Amino acid sequence: MTGYACGVPGCITCGDEGIPMEVVEQREELAVCVDAEGRRHEVAVDLIEPAAPGARILVHAGVAIGELA
């Protein structure tokens, strides 16, 4: 058992952790972001709007929960 429902370490949906990502593009309440491995994700950013391209954010369960310095 991996500890992740989907079997993928660092999954932004089922992992119980915050994943640092970088915003590539903002689309209304969503942003396209990349993680450390270069995988692209759509992330809800309504809690931290606006999320400018280049911003580093912390993502939990597909939702941006804060900006990183």
Sequence and secondary structure as in RCSB ss.txt:
>XXXX:A:sequence
MTGYACGVPGCITCGDEGIPMEVVEQREELAVCVDAEGRRHEVAVDLIEPAAPGARILVHAGVAIGELA
>XXXX:A:secstr
  SSTTS TT TTT SS EEEEEEEEETTEEEEE TT  EEEEE TTT    TT EEEEETTEEEEE  
